[in-house]
Amino acid sequence: MPQDLNQRIIGYHAHIYYRPDTKSAAAEVREQLDELFDVALGRWHDRPVGPHPISMYQVAFSTEEFRRIVPWLMLNRQGLDILVHPETGRDLEDHRDHALWLGEKLKLNLGMFEAA
């Protein structure tokens, strides 16, 4: 029987990936997200951190904002690769099984979750 994931999803994260030559585009997307939506912007990480293989920043948002933010990202990502995943309290499954990608799907370092 299918699970009702809406009962388990407490929010979402979008990870906006960038390289040195695309950091200005990432900054534009970040500024627009902050202006247009109810989001919590994470710090800039100019090197790989956690399971993320390249530089990124995180954008946290509510389940209610999902229907507005994700379509906007689809049309306004400026060629950046973006991971969107739910927050269920199960990090491995959220990043591996329940994720959606805009742009290229990057290989995440999921071993860090398995060791925990």
The first five atom37 places (N, CA, C, CB, O) and aatype in JSON, in Angstrom:
{
  "aatype": [12, 14, 5, 3, 10, 2, 5, 1, 9, 9, 7, 18, 8, 0, 8, 9, 18, 18, 1, 14, 3, 16, 11, 15, 0, 0, 0, 6, 19, 1, 6, 5, 10, 3, 6, 10, 13, 3, 19, 0, 10, 7, 1, 17, 8, 3, 1, 14, 19, 7, 14, 8, 14, 9, 15, 12, 18, 5, 19, 0, 13, 15, 16, 6, 6, 13, 1, 1, 9, 19, 14, 17, 10, 12, 10, 2, 1, 5, 7, 10, 3, 9, 10, 19, 8, 14, 6, 16, 7, 1, 3, 10, 6, 3, 8, 1, 3, 8, 0, 10, 17, 10, 7, 6, 11, 10, 11, 10, 2, 10, 7, 12, 13, 6, 0, 0],
  "atom_mask": [
    [1, 1, 1, 1, 1],
    [1, 1, 1, 1, 1],
    [1, 1, 1, 1, 1],
    [1, 1, 1, 1, 1],
    [1, 1, 1, 1, 1],
    [1, 1, 1, 1, 1],
    [1, 1, 1, 1, 1],
    [1, 1, 1, 1, 1],
    [1, 1, 1, 1, 1],
    [1, 1, 1, 1, 1],
    [1, 1, 1, 0, 1],
    [1, 1, 1, 1, 1],
    [1, 1, 1, 1, 1],
    [1, 1, 1, 1, 1],
    [1, 1, 1, 1, 1],
    [1, 1, 1, 1, 1],
    [1, 1, 1, 1, 1],
    [1, 1, 1, 1, 1],
    [1, 1, 1, 1, 1],
    [1, 1, 1, 1, 1],
    [1, 1, 1, 1, 1],
    [1, 1, 1, 1, 1],
    [1, 1, 1, 1, 1],
    [1, 1, 1, 1, 1],
    [1, 1, 1, 1, 1],
    [1, 1, 1, 1, 1],
    [1, 1, 1, 1, 1],
    [1, 1, 1, 1, 1],
    [1, 1, 1, 1, 1],
    [1, 1, 1, 1, 1],
    [1, 1, 1, 1, 1],
    [1, 1, 1, 1, 1],
    [1, 1, 1, 1, 1],
    [1, 1, 1, 1, 1],
    [1, 1, 1, 1, 1],
    [1, 1, 1, 1, 1],
    [1, 1, 1, 1, 1],
    [1, 1, 1, 1, 1],
    [1, 1, 1, 1, 1],
    [1, 1, 1, 1, 1],
    [1, 1, 1, 1, 1],
    [1, 1, 1, 0, 1],
    [1, 1, 1, 1, 1],
    [1, 1, 1, 1, 1],
    [1, 1, 1, 1, 1],
    [1, 1, 1, 1, 1],
    [1, 1, 1, 1, 1],
    [1, 1, 1, 1, 1],
    [1, 1, 1, 1, 1],
    [1, 1, 1, 0, 1],
    [1, 1, 1, 1, 1],
    [1, 1, 1, 1, 1],
    [1, 1, 1, 1, 1],
    [1, 1, 1, 1, 1],
    [1, 1, 1, 1, 1],
    [1, 1, 1, 1, 1],
    [1, 1, 1, 1, 1],
    [1, 1, 1, 1, 1],
    [1, 1, 1, 1, 1],
    [1, 1, 1, 1, 1],
    [1, 1, 1, 1, 1],
    [1, 1, 1, 1, 1],
    [1, 1, 1, 1, 1],
    [1, 1, 1, 1, 1],
    [1, 1, 1, 1, 1],
    [1, 1, 1, 1, 1],
    [1, 1, 1, 1, 1],
    [1, 1, 1, 1, 1],
    [1, 1, 1, 1, 1],
    [1, 1, 1, 1, 1],
    [1, 1, 1, 1, 1],
    [1, 1, 1, 1, 1],
    [1, 1, 1, 1, 1],
    [1, 1, 1, 1, 1],
    [1, 1, 1, 1, 1],
    [1, 1, 1, 1, 1],
    [1, 1, 1, 1, 1],
    [1, 1, 1, 1, 1],
    [1, 1, 1, 0, 1],
    [1, 1, 1, 1, 1],
    [1, 1, 1, 1, 1],
    [1, 1, 1, 1, 1],
    [1, 1, 1, 1, 1],
    [1, 1, 1, 1, 1],
    [1, 1, 1, 1, 1],
    [1, 1, 1, 1, 1],
    [1, 1, 1, 1, 1],
    [1, 1, 1, 1, 1],
    [1, 1, 1, 0, 1],
    [1, 1, 1, 1, 1],
    [1, 1, 1, 1, 1],
    [1, 1, 1, 1, 1],
    [1, 1, 1, 1, 1],
    [1, 1, 1, 1, 1],
    [1, 1, 1, 1, 1],
    [1, 1, 1, 1, 1],
    [1, 1, 1, 1, 1],
    [1, 1, 1, 1, 1],
    [1, 1, 1, 1, 1],
    [1, 1, 1, 1, 1],
    [1, 1, 1, 1, 1],
    [1, 1, 1, 1, 1],
    [1, 1, 1, 0, 1],
    [1, 1, 1, 1, 1],
    [1, 1, 1, 1, 1],
    [1, 1, 1, 1, 1],
    [1, 1, 1, 1, 1],
    [1, 1, 1, 1, 1],
    [1, 1, 1, 1, 1],
    [1, 1, 1, 1, 1],
    [1, 1, 1, 0, 1],
    [1, 1, 1, 1, 1],
    [1, 1, 1, 1, 1],
    [1, 1, 1, 1, 1],
    [1, 1, 1, 1, 1],
    [1, 1, 1, 1, 1]
  ],
  "atom_positions": [
    [[0.83, -1.17, 0.0], [0.0, 0.0, 0.0], [0.89, 1.25, 0.0], [-0.95, -0.01, 1.21], [1.83, 1.32, 0.79]],
    [[0.61, 2.24, -0.86], [1.44, 3.45, -0.92], [1.37, 4.25, 0.39], [0.99, 4.33, -2.09], [0.34, 4.29, 1.06]],
    [[2.49, 4.86, 0.71], [2.53, 5.72, 1.89], [2.08, 7.12, 1.51], [3.96, 5.75, 2.5], [2.3, 7.56, 0.38]],
    [[1.46, 7.82, 2.43], [1.12, 9.22, 2.24], [2.31, 10.03, 2.74], [-0.21, 9.6, 3.0], [2.41, 10.34, 3.92]],
    [[3.21, 10.37, 1.81], [4.42, 11.07, 2.21], [4.14, 12.46, 2.75], [5.37, 11.17, 1.05], [4.96, 13.02, 3.48]],
    [[2.99, 13.04, 2.4], [2.67, 14.34, 2.96], [2.55, 14.29, 4.47], [1.38, 14.87, 2.36], [2.73, 15.3, 5.15]],
    [[2.24, 13.13, 5.01], [2.17, 12.99, 6.45], [3.57, 12.98, 7.08], [1.42, 11.71, 6.82], [3.71, 13.27, 8.26]],
    [[4.57, 12.66, 6.3], [5.93, 12.53, 6.83], [6.84, 13.69, 6.44], [6.54, 11.25, 6.35], [7.84, 13.92, 7.11]],
    [[6.52, 14.41, 5.39], [7.4, 15.48, 4.91], [7.17, 16.74, 5.73], [7.16, 15.77, 3.4], [6.06, 17.26, 5.79]],
    [[8.24, 17.21, 6.38], [8.12, 18.41, 7.21], [8.63, 19.66, 6.5], [8.88, 18.21, 8.5], [8.42, 20.77, 6.99]],
    [[9.28, 19.5, 5.37], [9.81, 20.62, 4.59], [10.66, 20.09, 3.47], [0.0, 0.0, 0.0], [10.73, 18.89, 3.24]],
    [[11.31, 21.01, 2.77], [12.16, 20.65, 1.63], [13.47, 21.43, 1.67], [11.44, 20.9, 0.31], [13.56, 22.51, 2.26]],
    [[14.47, 20.86, 1.03], [15.73, 21.54, 0.77], [15.98, 21.54, -0.73], [16.91, 20.87, 1.53], [15.72, 20.55, -1.42]],
    [[16.48, 22.65, -1.22], [17.04, 22.72, -2.56], [18.51, 23.03, -2.38], [16.3, 23.8, -3.48], [18.87, 23.96, -1.65]],
    [[19.36, 22.26, -3.04], [20.8, 22.52, -3.02], [21.17, 23.07, -4.39], [21.62, 21.22, -2.66], [21.02, 22.39, -5.4]],
    [[21.65, 24.3, -4.4], [22.0, 24.98, -5.63], [23.52, 24.81, -5.8], [21.58, 26.51, -5.6], [24.3, 25.35, -5.02]],
    [[23.91, 24.06, -6.83], [25.33, 23.77, -7.06], [25.92, 24.79, -8.02], [25.51, 22.34, -7.62], [25.26, 25.28, -8.93]],
    [[27.19, 25.11, -7.79], [27.88, 26.07, -8.66], [29.37, 25.76, -8.7], [27.64, 27.52, -8.17], [29.92, 25.06, -7.85]],
    [[29.99, 26.3, -9.72], [31.44, 26.24, -9.88], [31.95, 27.68, -9.88], [31.85, 25.48, -11.21], [31.14, 28.61, -9.92]],
    [[33.25, 27.89, -9.82], [33.75, 29.28, -9.8], [33.19, 30.13, -10.94], [35.27, 29.28, -9.87], [32.89, 31.31, -10.74]],
    [[33.04, 29.55, -12.12], [32.56, 30.34, -13.26], [31.05, 30.51, -13.28], [33.01, 29.7, -14.54], [30.53, 31.26, -14.11]],
    [[30.31, 29.83, -12.38], [28.86, 30.0, -12.34], [28.38, 30.56, -10.99], [28.17, 28.65, -12.6], [27.18, 30.6, -10.73]],
    [[29.31, 31.0, -10.16], [28.92, 31.52, -8.85], [28.07, 32.79, -8.97], [30.17, 31.81, -8.0], [27.17, 33.0, -8.16]],
    [[28.34, 33.62, -9.96], [27.53, 34.83, -10.12], [26.08, 34.47, -10.48], [28.14, 35.76, -11.21], [25.15, 35.12, -10.01]],
    [[25.88, 33.45, -11.31], [24.53, 32.99, -11.63], [23.86, 32.44, -10.37], [24.56, 31.91, -12.74], [22.68, 32.7, -10.14]],
    [[24.6, 31.7, -9.57], [24.06, 31.17, -8.31], [23.67, 32.32, -7.37], [25.09, 30.25, -7.62], [22.67, 32.22, -6.66]],
    [[24.45, 33.39, -7.38], [24.12, 34.55, -6.54], [22.84, 35.22, -7.01], [25.28, 35.56, -6.56], [22.03, 35.66, -6.19]],
    [[22.63, 35.3, -8.32], [21.4, 35.89, -8.86], [20.18, 35.05, -8.47], [21.48, 36.02, -10.39], [19.16, 35.59, -8.05]],
    [[20.3, 33.74, -8.61], [19.2, 32.84, -8.24], [18.91, 32.99, -6.74], [19.54, 31.36, -8.59], [17.76, 33.05, -6.33]],
    [[19.95, 33.03, -5.95], [19.8, 33.17, -4.49], [19.08, 34.47, -4.14], [21.17, 33.14, -3.81], [18.16, 34.46, -3.32]],
    [[19.48, 35.55, -4.74], [18.86, 36.85, -4.46], [17.38, 36.83, -4.83], [19.59, 37.96, -5.23], [16.54, 37.34, -4.08]],
    [[17.05, 36.26, -5.97], [15.67, 36.19, -6.4], [14.83, 35.28, -5.49], [15.6, 35.69, -7.83], [13.7, 35.61, -5.16]],
    [[15.39, 34.15, -5.09], [14.68, 33.26, -4.16], [14.36, 34.0, -2.86], [15.53, 32.0, -3.87], [13.26, 33.87, -2.33]],
    [[15.32, 34.76, -2.37], [15.13, 35.5, -1.13], [14.05, 36.57, -1.28], [16.44, 36.13, -0.69], [13.27, 36.79, -0.36]],
    [[14.0, 37.22, -2.42], [13.03, 38.29, -2.66], [11.62, 37.76, -2.92], [13.47, 39.13, -3.84], [10.64, 38.38, -2.49]],
    [[11.5, 36.64, -3.6], [10.21, 36.17, -4.08], [9.49, 35.17, -3.18], [10.38, 35.56, -5.4], [8.27, 35.03, -3.26]],
    [[10.24, 34.48, -2.33], [9.66, 33.36, -1.6], [10.0, 33.41, -0.11], [10.14, 32.05, -2.19], [10.91, 34.13, 0.32]],
    [[9.26, 32.64, 0.66], [9.52, 32.47, 2.08], [10.49, 31.3, 2.24], [8.18, 32.23, 2.89], [10.08, 30.15, 2.34]],
    [[11.78, 31.62, 2.26], [12.83, 30.6, 2.32], [13.83, 30.95, 3.42], [13.55, 30.48, 0.96], [13.91, 32.09, 3.88]],
    [[14.57, 29.94, 3.83], [15.72, 30.12, 4.72], [16.96, 29.78, 3.89], [15.62, 29.22, 6.04], [17.11, 28.64, 3.44]],
    [[17.82, 30.75, 3.69], [19.02, 30.55, 2.88], [20.18, 30.1, 3.74], [19.38, 31.84, 2.12], [20.5, 30.72, 4.76]],
    [[20.81, 29.03, 3.33], [21.99, 28.53, 4.02], [23.25, 29.26, 3.57], [0.0, 0.0, 0.0], [23.22, 30.08, 2.65]],
    [[24.34, 28.94, 4.22], [25.63, 29.56, 3.91], [26.15, 29.09, 2.55], [26.65, 29.24, 5.0], [25.78, 28.03, 2.06]],
    [[27.01, 29.89, 1.98], [27.76, 29.5, 0.79], [28.81, 28.49, 1.23], [28.42, 30.75, 0.08], [29.5, 28.7, 2.23]],
    [[28.94, 27.4, 0.49], [29.99, 26.41, 0.71], [30.8, 26.35, -0.58], [29.4, 24.99, 1.11], [30.37, 25.73, -1.56]],
    [[31.96, 26.99, -0.57], [32.79, 27.08, -1.79], [33.66, 25.85, -2.03], [33.67, 28.29, -1.71], [34.57, 25.87, -2.85]],
    [[33.35, 24.78, -1.31], [34.02, 23.5, -1.54], [33.04, 22.4, -1.14], [35.39, 23.39, -0.73], [32.05, 22.67, -0.47]],
    [[33.3, 21.18, -1.54], [32.38, 20.09, -1.19], [32.18, 20.0, 0.33], [32.9, 18.75, -1.73], [33.12, 20.18, 1.11]],
    [[30.94, 19.73, 0.72], [30.6, 19.59, 2.13], [29.52, 18.52, 2.25], [30.13, 20.97, 2.75], [28.62, 18.44, 1.41]],
    [[29.61, 17.71, 3.3], [28.61, 16.65, 3.49], [28.57, 15.73, 2.27], [0.0, 0.0, 0.0], [29.61, 15.33, 1.76]],
    [[27.38, 15.41, 1.81], [27.27, 14.51, 0.66], [27.43, 15.22, -0.68], [25.93, 13.8, 0.7], [27.38, 14.58, -1.73]],
    [[27.63, 16.53, -0.66], [27.61, 17.32, -1.89], [28.99, 17.39, -2.52], [27.09, 18.73, -1.6], [29.96, 17.79, -1.87]],
    [[29.09, 17.0, -3.8], [30.39, 16.84, -4.45], [31.06, 18.13, -4.92], [30.24, 15.94, -5.6], [32.25, 18.14, -5.21]],
    [[30.29, 19.21, -5.02], [30.87, 20.49, -5.44], [30.27, 21.6, -4.58], [30.61, 20.76, -6.96], [29.41, 21.35, -3.73]],
    [[30.71, 22.82, -4.82], [30.23, 23.98, -4.08], [28.72, 24.11, -4.19], [30.91, 25.25, -4.58], [28.13, 23.77, -5.22]],
    [[28.09, 24.6, -3.12], [26.64, 24.75, -3.12], [26.2, 25.62, -1.96], [25.94, 23.38, -3.05], [26.97, 25.9, -1.04]],
    [[24.94, 26.02, -2.02], [24.25, 26.55, -0.85], [22.89, 25.88, -0.79], [24.12, 28.12, -0.92], [22.37, 25.4, -1.79]],
    [[22.33, 25.86, 0.4], [21.04, 25.2, 0.63], [19.94, 26.25, 0.77], [21.11, 24.31, 1.89], [20.16, 27.33, 1.31]],
    [[18.77, 25.9, 0.28], [17.58, 26.71, 0.45], [16.53, 25.81, 1.12], [17.06, 27.3, -0.93], [16.14, 24.79, 0.55]],
    [[16.08, 26.18, 2.3], [15.05, 25.41, 3.0], [13.71, 26.12, 2.83], [15.4, 25.25, 4.52], [13.62, 27.35, 2.89]],
    [[12.66, 25.31, 2.62], [11.33, 25.89, 2.46], [10.26, 24.89, 2.88], [11.1, 26.33, 1.0], [10.51, 23.69, 3.0]],
    [[9.08, 25.42, 3.11], [7.97, 24.63, 3.63], [7.3, 23.8, 2.53], [6.94, 25.54, 4.28], [7.51, 24.02, 1.34]],
    [[6.49, 22.86, 2.97], [5.73, 22.05, 2.02], [4.77, 22.93, 1.22], [4.95, 20.94, 2.75], [4.5, 22.65, 0.05]],
    [[4.26, 23.98, 1.83], [3.34, 24.88, 1.14], [4.04, 25.65, 0.02], [2.72, 25.85, 2.13], [3.42, 25.97, -0.99]],
    [[5.31, 25.96, 0.2], [6.07, 26.73, -0.8], [6.55, 25.86, -1.97], [7.26, 27.4, -0.14], [6.92, 26.39, -3.02]],
    [[6.54, 24.54, -1.8], [7.06, 23.64, -2.84], [6.42, 23.93, -4.2], [6.8, 22.18, -2.45], [7.13, 24.05, -5.2]],
    [[5.11, 24.05, -4.24], [4.4, 24.22, -5.52], [4.73, 25.54, -6.21], [2.9, 24.14, -5.29], [4.48, 25.68, -7.4]],
    [[5.27, 26.5, -5.48], [5.67, 27.77, -6.08], [7.16, 27.77, -6.44], [5.36, 28.93, -5.12], [7.55, 28.25, -7.51]],
    [[7.98, 27.24, -5.55], [9.44, 27.34, -5.72], [9.97, 26.41, -6.79], [10.14, 27.06, -4.42], [10.76, 26.83, -7.64]],
    [[9.56, 25.15, -6.78], [10.14, 24.19, -7.71], [9.83, 24.55, -9.17], [9.63, 22.78, -7.41], [10.75, 24.52, -9.99]],
    [[8.6, 24.9, -9.54], [8.38, 25.34, -10.92], [9.2, 26.58, -11.28], [6.9, 25.62, -11.14], [9.7, 26.7, -12.39]],
    [[9.34, 27.51, -10.32], [10.15, 28.7, -10.58], [11.6, 28.3, -10.84], [10.06, 29.68, -9.39], [12.22, 28.82, -11.76]],
    [[12.13, 27.38, -10.03], [13.5, 26.91, -10.26], [13.65, 26.23, -11.61], [13.91, 25.94, -9.15], [14.67, 26.39, -12.28]],
    [[12.64, 25.48, -12.03], [12.69, 24.82, -13.34], [12.94, 25.82, -14.46], [11.4, 24.06, -13.59], [13.67, 25.53, -15.41]],
    [[12.34, 26.98, -14.35], [12.42, 27.98, -15.41], [13.51, 29.02, -15.19], [11.11, 28.68, -15.55], [13.86, 29.75, -16.12]],
    [[14.05, 29.1, -13.99], [14.98, 30.2, -13.66], [16.29, 29.73, -13.05], [14.32, 31.13, -12.71], [16.94, 30.51, -12.35]],
    [[16.69, 28.5, -13.3], [17.89, 27.96, -12.65], [19.19, 28.41, -13.3], [17.84, 26.46, -12.64], [20.27, 28.12, -12.79]],
    [[19.11, 29.12, -14.43], [20.28, 29.68, -15.12], [21.34, 28.62, -15.43], [20.89, 30.78, -14.28], [22.54, 28.89, -15.35]],
    [[20.89, 27.43, -15.78], [21.81, 26.37, -16.15], [22.48, 25.66, -14.98], [0.0, 0.0, 0.0], [23.3, 24.77, -15.2]],
    [[22.14, 26.04, -13.77], [22.74, 25.41, -12.59], [22.08, 24.06, -12.32], [22.61, 26.34, -11.35], [20.92, 23.84, -12.66]],
    [[22.83, 23.18, -11.71], [22.29, 21.89, -11.28], [21.74, 22.05, -9.87], [23.39, 20.77, -11.32], [22.36, 22.67, -9.01]],
    [[20.54, 21.49, -9.66], [19.85, 21.67, -8.39], [19.27, 20.34, -7.93], [18.73, 22.74, -8.5], [18.63, 19.62, -8.7]],
    [[19.52, 20.02, -6.68], [18.91, 18.87, -6.01], [17.8, 19.38, -5.11], [19.98, 18.05, -5.19], [18.02, 20.3, -4.31]],
    [[16.62, 18.81, -5.24], [15.5, 19.12, -4.35], [15.12, 17.82, -3.64], [14.27, 19.73, -5.13], [14.9, 16.79, -4.29]],
    [[15.04, 17.87, -2.32], [14.65, 16.66, -1.58], [13.78, 17.02, -0.39], [15.89, 15.88, -1.12], [13.87, 18.13, 0.14]],
    [[12.94, 16.08, 0.02], [12.1, 16.31, 1.2], [12.92, 16.16, 2.47], [10.9, 15.35, 1.22], [14.02, 15.59, 2.47]],
    [[12.37, 16.67, 3.53], [12.92, 16.47, 4.87], [11.96, 15.56, 5.62], [13.12, 17.84, 5.63], [10.88, 15.97, 6.04]],
    [[12.37, 14.3, 5.79], [11.54, 13.33, 6.51], [12.22, 12.84, 7.78], [11.21, 12.15, 5.61], [11.62, 12.09, 8.56]],
    [[13.47, 13.26, 8.0], [14.24, 12.74, 9.12], [15.07, 11.53, 8.74], [0.0, 0.0, 0.0], [15.78, 10.97, 9.57]],
    [[14.97, 11.12, 7.49], [15.73, 9.97, 6.99], [16.64, 10.47, 5.86], [14.78, 8.8, 6.48], [16.29, 10.39, 4.69]],
    [[17.81, 10.99, 6.25], [18.69, 11.68, 5.31], [19.09, 10.84, 4.1], [19.92, 12.13, 6.02], [19.06, 11.32, 2.97]],
    [[19.47, 9.59, 4.33], [19.89, 8.74, 3.21], [18.77, 8.61, 2.19], [20.32, 7.36, 3.71], [18.98, 8.86, 1.0]],
    [[17.6, 8.23, 2.63], [16.48, 8.05, 1.71], [16.06, 9.37, 1.07], [15.29, 7.43, 2.44], [15.72, 9.4, -0.12]],
    [[16.1, 10.46, 1.83], [15.72, 11.75, 1.27], [16.63, 12.15, 0.11], [15.77, 12.82, 2.36], [16.15, 12.63, -0.91]],
    [[17.95, 11.95, 0.28], [18.9, 12.33, -0.76], [18.97, 11.3, -1.9], [20.28, 12.51, -0.15], [19.22, 11.67, -3.05]],
    [[18.75, 10.03, -1.59], [18.93, 8.96, -2.58], [17.62, 8.57, -3.27], [19.52, 7.74, -1.9], [17.58, 8.48, -4.5]],
    [[16.58, 8.35, -2.52], [15.36, 7.75, -3.06], [14.26, 8.76, -3.37], [14.83, 6.74, -2.1], [13.44, 8.53, -4.27]],
    [[14.22, 9.86, -2.64], [13.1, 10.79, -2.77], [13.49, 12.11, -3.43], [12.52, 11.07, -1.41], [12.72, 13.06, -3.41]],
    [[14.68, 12.17, -4.01], [15.19, 13.41, -4.58], [14.7, 13.62, -6.01], [16.71, 13.42, -4.55], [14.39, 12.67, -6.72]],
    [[14.65, 14.88, -6.4], [14.46, 15.21, -7.81], [15.58, 16.16, -8.2], [13.05, 15.85, -8.07], [16.08, 16.94, -7.39]],
    [[15.96, 16.08, -9.46], [17.08, 16.86, -9.98], [16.62, 17.78, -11.09], [18.2, 15.93, -10.48], [15.82, 17.39, -11.95]],
    [[17.14, 18.98, -11.07], [16.99, 19.92, -12.17], [18.38, 20.09, -12.75], [16.36, 21.31, -11.71], [19.31, 20.49, -12.04]],
    [[18.53, 19.79, -14.03], [19.87, 19.81, -14.63], [20.5, 18.44, -14.49], [0.0, 0.0, 0.0], [19.81, 17.42, -14.49]],
    [[21.83, 18.43, -14.38], [22.58, 17.18, -14.29], [22.44, 16.55, -12.9], [24.05, 17.41, -14.61], [22.5, 17.25, -11.88]],
    [[22.27, 15.24, -12.86], [22.24, 14.52, -11.59], [23.69, 14.26, -11.17], [21.44, 13.17, -11.7], [24.41, 13.54, -11.85]],
    [[24.1, 14.85, -10.07], [25.47, 14.7, -9.58], [25.56, 13.48, -8.68], [25.92, 15.97, -8.84], [24.58, 13.07, -8.06]],
    [[26.75, 12.93, -8.61], [26.97, 11.77, -7.74], [27.26, 12.28, -6.33], [28.16, 10.87, -8.27], [28.27, 12.93, -6.08]],
    [[26.36, 11.96, -5.43], [26.49, 12.39, -4.04], [27.33, 11.39, -3.25], [25.11, 12.55, -3.4], [27.41, 10.22, -3.61]],
    [[27.94, 11.86, -2.17], [28.7, 11.02, -1.25], [27.73, 10.5, -0.19], [29.89, 11.81, -0.6], [27.68, 11.01, 0.93]],
    [[26.97, 9.49, -0.55], [25.93, 8.96, 0.35], [26.48, 8.06, 1.44], [24.91, 8.2, -0.45], [25.77, 7.75, 2.4]],
    [[27.74, 7.63, 1.31], [28.36, 6.78, 2.32], [28.37, 7.42, 3.69], [0.0, 0.0, 0.0], [28.34, 6.72, 4.7]],
    [[28.4, 8.73, 3.73], [28.42, 9.42, 5.03], [27.14, 9.16, 5.82], [28.6, 10.93, 4.83], [27.16, 9.17, 7.05]],
    [[26.02, 8.93, 5.13], [24.76, 8.64, 5.81], [24.72, 7.19, 6.28], [23.57, 8.93, 4.88], [24.16, 6.89, 7.33]],
    [[25.31, 6.3, 5.5], [25.3, 4.89, 5.85], [26.16, 4.61, 7.07], [25.76, 4.05, 4.68], [25.89, 3.67, 7.82]],
    [[27.19, 5.4, 7.28], [28.11, 5.22, 8.41], [27.51, 5.75, 9.71], [29.45, 5.92, 8.12], [27.93, 5.4, 10.8]],
    [[26.51, 6.61, 9.56], [25.93, 7.26, 10.76], [24.98, 6.34, 11.5], [25.18, 8.53, 10.37], [24.42, 6.72, 12.52]]
  ]
}
